[in-house]
Amino acid sequence: MEICRMFDSIYKEHLDGVRPGGEKVYHVFDNQFPVAIKRLQFDKQLSMENVKKLITEADGYQPHLIAPEQGYRRLIESCLISIRGPAEAAVDAVHAILKDLVRKAINETHELKQFPTLRVEVGNAAFESLDRMRDESKKNTLKLVDMECSYLTVDFFRKLPQDVERGGNPSHSIFDRYNDSYLRRIGQTVLSYVNMVCSTLRNSIPKSIVYCQVREAKRSLLDHFFTELGAREMKQLSKLLDEDPAVMERRTNLAKRLELYRSAQSEIDAVAWSK
């Protein structure tokens, strides 16, 4: 247990910045995640052709009288749903960093080198724990994206003009009643809203990942393993302390040499006293 706590302490030092490696998590949030969102290129998703297609389809058989609300919702959802990819990638990137820190911490825990079986068990337990944290983090992170998709910020749209001139003439065909300037304005409005949501998610998603993965790794990385150890029998526990055969052989040889040295010293002392 004490050796496991030594490993756990070294692992926390990596995350806290006492030892190197933990700063890579910040790089994911400050660089990798924002860049991945920019690569989604929402402006291309909101091209005139795509806006017109979704707006007219959203009207259905009876055109909206003032504003194509369902069209707005579909456009926004089509953009926001694509953020799930970068969000999952951020979770996986942090997961990979945390696993790499486990390997480093194991190598830096010198006491574990003496017990290879325990070393493997600790590593496997840490990886399994991180896998559970990753799965929980991914669920919570994707919920943040899905919440933005399912419930829009109403105040943002209440400020938009709702006159018939900007919404097209409802007496026209659903395929030509929206002019290009109005469709362009819809695209710009949706893009502004999507950018606003992205700014929110750039902050909330890293917070969720840190809470579910980094924080939990510091708090309870080996908790499940300690619980399992408490339920094992003495024979199973003794197997964990099997030393490296090479180390055991070296110790045996040193013990024999020490015994020969002591025997020789005793004989030398006996001869010296006899004189």
N, C-alpha and C positions, 0 to 999 in steps of 0.2 A: 504493500500500500504506500509506503514511504517513497519507494522508487517511482511509483506512478504519480505521486504528488510532485516529485521533482520535475518529471516530464511536463506535467500540467503547468507548473510555475514557469518553466522555460517557454512554453507555448504562449502563455499570457504576456510574457515579456516581448515576444515578437509582435503581438497585436498592439501592445501599448507603446511600442517605439523604443523600448530599452534595447532590443535587438533588431536587426534589419529584417525587412520583408513585409511588415504590416502596411507600409506606405503604398504598396501596390493596390490596395483596396481603394484608396483615395483616387488613384490614377484612373480606375474604372469609372468612378463617378464624375470626375472632373474632365475626362478626355473621351474615353471609349463610349460611354453611354450617350453623351450629347452628340458626338459625331455620328453615331448610329441613327439617331433621330433625324439629324440633318439629311442623311442619305435617303430618307424616305421620300423626299422631294414632293411635299404636299401640293406645291404649285402645279406640278405636272398631273397629279391626281385630280386637280380641280381645273382641268382644261375646259375650254368652252364647250367642246363636244360632250365631255363627260357630265358637265353641269346640266346641259340641255337634256341629255338622255335621262338622268335621274329625276330632274324636275318634272318633265313631262310624264314620265312613268308614275311618279308619285301622285299626280293629279287623278289617276284612275279614269273612270267613265264620266265623272262630274268635276270639272275644273274648280280650283279654289277661287273664291270671290276676291280675296284680298292678297293673302300671302301663301305661298306653297310650303306650309309648315312641314309636311311630311317629306318634301323634297330636301329641305334644310337638314332634317334629322338623318336622312339617308346619306347625304353628302358628308355630314360630320362623322357619322358612324363609320363610313368607308375609310375615312382618314385615321380616326382614333384607333380603330381595331388593329391597324398595322403597327401600332406602338407596342403591341404584345411581343413582337419579335425582339426588338431591342431590350425590352424589360426582361424577358427570359434569358437573353444573352448576358445581361448584367448579373443576374442571379448565378448563372453558370460560371461566369468569369470569377466572381468572388469565391464561389465554391472551389474552383481550381486553386486559387491562391491559398485558401484555408487548408486544403489538403497538402499543398507544397510546404506550408509552414509546419504541418504535422511531421513530415519527413525530416525537415531541418531540426525540429525540436527533439525527435528521436535520436538523430545522429549526435546531437549536442548533449544528450543525457548519458554521460559516460557509464553510469551504473547499469543501464540497460544492456550495454555491450557484453556484460558478463553473463547475461541470461537471455539467450537468443529466442527461446520459446516465449518468454514474457514480452520480449521486444515485439515479436510478431503479433501477439494477442493485443497488446496496447495499440499498435498501429491499426489493426483491423477494427477494434472497438471505436477508435477515434474516427475512422473513415465512415463506419456505419452511422455514427452519431451525426457527422456532418451531412451525410446523405439525407437523414431525416429532417435536419434543419433546412437543407436546400429545398426539399419537397414542400415543406410548410411555407417557406419564404416565397416560393414560386406561386403557390395558391394565393397568398395575401397580396403579392405584387400584381398579379393579373386581375385580382379583384379591384384594385385601384383603377386600372385601365377600364375594366368593364363598368364600373360605377360612373365614370365620365361618359361612357358611351350610352348608358341607359337613362341618365338624368342630366339634362342640360342646365346650364346656369341661365335662368330665365331673364334676369335683369339685363344681361348683355343684349338680348334681342328686343326687349321692351323699348329700347332707345332707337330702334330702327324705324325709318319711315314706312308707312303702310298704305300710301295712297295708290289708287288704281293705275295712275300713269306709270309708276315704277313697277307695278306688278303685272303690267300687260293688260290687254283688253280681254275680259273673260268671254266675250261673244265670239272671239276668233277660235279657230281650231287649236286643239291642245298642242299641235306640232309647230304652229307659227305665231301664237299669240304672245310669246315672250321674245322681246327684241334683244339684240346682242348686248346693248349697253346694260340692260337689266340683268341678263345672265352673267355678265362680267361683274356686276356689282354683287350679285349673290356669291360668286366665287371668291371675291375679295373679302366679303363679310365672313364666309365660312373659314377662309384661311386665317383671318384675324382671330376668330374664335379658337380654331385649332392651335394656333401659336400660343394663345393665352393658356389653354389647357396643358400644352407641352411644358410651358414654364412652371406650372404647378407640379406636374409629374416629375420634372427634373429634380425637384426637391423632395417630393413625397416618396418616390420609388427608392432612392438611396437610403432614406430614413427607414423604410420598411425592411430593406435588405440588411442594414446594420442591426436593426432590432431583432430580426428573426435568425440571422446567421452569425454575425460577428459577436454580438452581445451574448447570444446563447452559447457560442463556442467558448467564450471566456467563463461563463457561469457553470456550464454543465456538460463539458465535453466528455468526461469519463464517468458521469453519474450512473448511467445504465450499466457500465462495466463493473463499477464498484458494487452495485446491487447483485449482479451475477456472481461476483466473487464471494459474496456473503452466503450464497446458496450452494456453493461447491463444497465437496468433501475434502478432507485433508490430503488424500492421494492425488486428487485433481490439482490442488493448490501446489503440492510438492513438484508436480511435473512442470509447472510454470517456472520453477527455479532451477531447472536443468541447465547446468553451465555448458559452455562451449567445450566439446571434447578436447580440443587442443589446449585450452586453458586448464582443464582438469588434469591432463597428462603432464603439463608443465608444473602444476602445483605438486603432483605426486613425485616427480623427479626432484624438485627442490626440497621436498620433505625428506626424501631418501638421502640427498646430499647433506642436508642439515643434520640428520641422524648420524651419518658417517663422521661429520665434523665434530659433533658432540662426543662421539665414541673415541675419536682420535684425541680430542682435547683431554678426555678423562685419562687416557693411557699416558699422555705426556705429563699430566699433573701427577699421576701415580709414580712415574719414574723420577720426576723432579723431587717429590717428597721423600722417596726412598733414599736419596742421596743425602 
